[in-house]
């Protein structure tokens, strides 16, 4: 989709002119007022739409009226959802181009563009029959700066969603490393198995032992012109999770290509930084591998040694993500960064607790946790803090090592956070569990089923504004 911005679009020829109606108000088009409002009693409740032909009375072939609800309740979040709703309607009528002329008081250009790009997405790379797409949208009244930033965010989302939707035979550890190495404006180092062994990452290496595809530890670095802060973002990069020797049931494996959604998020973020140009030093880290069963797989009862020297008894090989993150956290803390954020499809317990609408957030610094949650909520990616009580650590107690990699099913998301905290040294740290939000089994709000690019908007806004 090509996105443009003009001061006015009323006289521009297009297939569909998209306008808005608030409850209790009329629209900006008399034609719509006559037919939609007066004759058909279109109220303009949020999410309602009304389509009419213009029969040559204005330059547009059709008018699409989108309800924005009560004016006093309208905000950037609703703008994104409203534009997404409109784009889906444009797809249904196979419109190729449209002009949006929303009469609102704030410059919601960024939210509008993000909504358009989210809604126009389809992962049909492997289909012979492609989904209908809108080729061009022109927005009126919004600033070019807001629209440009919306495009940066939207393209980063699209990139992350594509990568998470790709089958595991495409999105391999080697492929992730290749993508990272080709990012513009980013310095990338890729460490192979031998280099990782020399660094002492015994927990991460164990997870990848059963796969025929070798692990790749990826370190990307973006440096702003005048960095005011150093931050590391870590994405869980399990390119396929079979569960290892504690193998998953077949139905639970069907979408396990999405277990690298954290890595896809980090790659999408790092890809956008050259255009966003934040005044920050950002390190993007991915410990990429596959968790597969074979004669060389790590086993329940094995004792692993992480990079910081702490030992871990393997209680379950399907709790592998936290093992890879443990060594990635150790590595990140050695970089001398001020803050570390890891993002991961980590626990089914988080899905049970928060469903598919919110991510779980934990960390070692309440002020940073609050900033991350505030940023997430403002970005349209709801988040909720989960506790990390000291008592949860009892569940990880091992008789033969410093800790086990799993504990009780009760409070499982928090117990995973307590485990990760053992590998954070000095830096402020936040963990984001996107197990419920990264991949949808059915459409939800502005998203179709499949990958959502969870965390991309939150991390980009956090990096830009903090």
Secondary structure, DSSP 8 states (H G I E B T S, - for coil): -EEEEES--TTS-EEEEEEEEETTS--S-HHHIIIIIIIT-----TT-EEEEE-TTSSSEEEEEEEEEE-GGG--HHHHHHHHHHHHHHHHHTT-SEEEE----SS--HHHHHHHHHHHT----TT-SS------EEEEESS-HHHHHHHHHHHHHHHHHHHHHHS-TTTS-HHHHHHHHHT-TT-EEEEE-HHHHHHTT-HHHHHHGGG-SS--EEEEEEEE-TT---EEEEEEEEEEEE--TTS---HHHHTTGGGGGHHHHHHHHHHHHHHHH--SSEEEEEEEEEEE--STT---TT-EEE-TTS-EEE-S-TT--HHHHHHHHHHHHHTTT-SEEEEEE---HHHHHHHTTT-EEEEES-HHHHHHHHHHHHHTT--EEE----GGGGGGG--SSSSEES---STTHHHHHHHHHHTT--SSEEEEEE-TTTSEESS-BTTB-SEE--TTHHHHHHHHHH-
